[in-house]
Amino acid sequence: MSEAEEPVFLRACRRQPVPRTPVWYMRQAGRSLPEYHKVRAGIPMLEACTLPELIVEITMQPVRRYGTDAAIFFSDIMVPLKAIGIDLDIKPGVGPVIADPIRNAAALQRLRPLEPGDVPYVTEAVGGLVRELGDTPLIGFGGAPFTLASYLIEGGPSKNHDHTKAMMYGAPDLWNELMGRLAGITIEWLKVQVAAGARAIQLFDSWVGAVAPEDYRRSVLPHTSRIFDALEGLGVPRIHFGVGTGELLGLMGEAGADVVGVDWRVPLDEAAGRVPFGKALQGNLDPAILLAPWEVVEERALDVLRRGRTAEGHIFNLGHGVLPATDPDVLARLTDLIHTESAR
């Protein structure tokens, strides 16, 4: 396939010329779609993530609805940890809950390496999606070590990450061993998806905005860089996204991804000045704006599009995931707006 024939999403990731700005949405596979809630009815999240036919259906639903330029694999960042035997559950309205938090060296032994045979449903689902999607790229994804570590150490979602930071600051050897094991698990999890046909990957670091830049460089960056280095030879674009990471954007750019995701807190033109040369940007409309009247959505979306033109490459997205209360018709209208206006 020539450069001109490659899907627009992949070309934007690689900072190549595009006829229009590509669009996809984090958490587009579900959340606000009535058809999603219908097929997920009565099926716990972690079980849904092991059913290939259901994964394919849910991943495809927003692509059919909105005509997005990429699909995001339906799964959860906790799935590989569940697959290696960690006792965890995803509780509605709460999030991931760990039965026995990992806070000492002995507990670390529960984190064994992930093997492809642990997740056969991923290979089957990705293969099915590649056939359904045709030229539309599938984005594989995984959780970054800091965010996974936070869940494992805290035992669930945390406002202040008390136990996590206590380990990071006070037990650096234990911290680095934990982060190293999680990085290895994430590498294998992403490699399985790429081997099965995913054409890009995104590393989510949802909670890393809780870390100061100096601590990020010392305690997080080496492990994140290891993941991107391990995937470099696979030939797929690598996206790095975190929440509340305005002060970390430069360091996230150093970690090795091809695309840096920007949440809604920092305008894209300012973000472009913080990220090192040679990176595309992804983002960054505030998901809550989609709950406002269309005139507001349109104005703010066009502002994001305008600011995104200052980046070396731009993929339009939200600054975090689609909110459950979002009207799917608004997302469809937004997709059409970005496609139309960016092609002018």
C-alpha positions, 0 to 999 in steps of 0.5 A, spaced: 500 500 500 502 506 497 503 512 502 497 516 499 493 509 500 494 508 507 488 510 512 488 517 514 489 515 521 495 512 520 498 517 516 496 523 521 500 518 526 506 518 522 505 526 521 504 525 513 500 529 509 492 528 510 486 530 506 482 531 512 483 530 520 482 523 522 477 522 528 476 517 533 473 517 540 476 514 547 471 509 550 467 510 543 466 502 544 460 502 548 458 507 554 453 511 551 450 507 545 443 503 546 446 497 542 452 496 547 447 496 553 443 491 550 448 486 548 452 487 554 446 486 559 447 481 564 454 480 562 460 482 567 465 487 564 471 482 565 467 476 562 465 481 556 472 482 555 473 474 554 468 473 549 470 474 542 464 475 538 461 480 543 468 484 543 467 484 535 460 487 536 462 492 541 468 494 537 464 495 531 458 499 533 461 506 534 464 505 527 458 503 524 454 509 527 459 515 526 464 513 521 470 514 525 477 513 522 479 508 527 476 502 531 479 501 539 479 494 541 473 493 546 477 491 553 479 493 559 486 495 562 485 490 567 484 484 563 491 482 562 492 482 570 486 478 571 488 473 565 495 471 570 490 470 576 490 476 580 483 476 584 480 482 581 473 485 579 470 491 576 465 493 580 459 498 576 460 505 579 466 504 582 472 501 578 477 495 578 477 492 585 483 488 588 481 483 593 489 483 596 493 489 594 500 488 593 504 492 598 510 487 599 516 483 596 512 477 597 506 479 594 509 481 587 510 473 586 503 473 584 505 477 578 507 472 573 509 474 566 503 474 561 503 469 555 499 469 549 496 462 551 493 466 557 489 470 552 486 466 546 480 470 546 484 477 544 487 473 538 481 471 536 477 477 537 482 481 533 482 477 527 475 477 527 475 485 527 480 485 522 476 482 517 470 486 519 474 493 519 477 492 512 481 498 511 479 501 517 485 501 522 484 497 529 487 500 535 490 496 540 491 498 547 494 497 554 495 500 561 501 503 563 505 501 569 503 507 573 496 506 573 496 499 573 501 499 579 496 504 583 490 499 582 494 494 585 497 497 591 491 501 593 486 496 592 482 500 587 481 507 585 484 512 589 484 520 590 491 521 593 494 515 591 497 514 598 500 507 598 502 508 591 506 514 592 509 511 599 512 505 595 515 510 590 518 514 595 520 510 600 521 503 597 524 504 590 527 497 589 520 494 590 517 500 586 521 498 580 520 491 581 513 492 581 513 497 575 518 492 571 513 486 572 507 490 569 511 493 563 513 486 561 506 484 562 503 490 558 509 489 552 506 482 551 499 484 552 500 489 546 504 484 542 499 479 542 494 485 539 499 487 534 501 480 532 493 478 531 492 485 526 492 491 530 495 497 526 496 502 532 497 501 539 495 506 545 498 506 552 493 509 557 496 512 563 490 514 567 493 516 573 500 518 572 498 526 572 498 525 580 506 525 579 510 531 579 515 531 573 521 530 577 518 523 580 516 521 573 522 522 570 526 518 575 520 513 577 516 512 571 519 514 565 524 508 564 518 503 565 514 507 560 520 507 555 521 500 555 514 499 553 515 503 547 522 501 545 519 494 545 514 495 540 518 500 536 520 494 531 513 492 530 512 498 525 505 500 528 504 507 531 504 508 538 500 513 542 501 515 549 495 518 553 494 520 560 489 524 564 492 531 568 498 530 564 499 538 562 506 538 566 508 532 563 507 532 556 514 534 554 516 527 558 511 523 555 514 525 548 521 523 551 518 516 553 518 514 545 511 514 543 509 517 536 503 520 538 502 524 544 495 524 547 493 531 550 487 531 555 482 537 555 486 542 560 491 544 555 490 547 548 493 543 543 497 549 540 500 550 547 501 542 547 505 543 541 510 547 544 511 542 550 512 536 546 519 534 543 519 535 535 517 529 531 511 527 535 503 528 532 498 530 537 491 527 539 485 530 542 482 534 545 475 536 546 472 536 553 468 530 553 463 534 558 462 539 552 458 534 548 452 535 553 452 542 551 447 545 546 450 544 539 452 551 538 457 550 543 459 543 541 461 546 534 464 552 536 469 548 541 470 543 536 472 548 531 477 551 536 480 544 537 481 543 530 484 550 529 489 549 534 491 542 532 493 545 525 499 547 529 501 540 531 506 536 526 500 531 525 493 531 529 488 526 530 481 529 533 479 526 539 476 527 546 480 529 552 478 523 555 473 518 554 466 519 552 461 520 558 455 515 559 450 520 558 452 523 551 447 523 546 450 518 540 447 523 535 451 528 537 458 524 536 455 522 529 454 530 528 461 532 531 464 526 526 461 529 520 463 536 522 470 535 523 471 531 517 467 536 513 471 542 516 478 539 516 477 538 508 476 545 506 
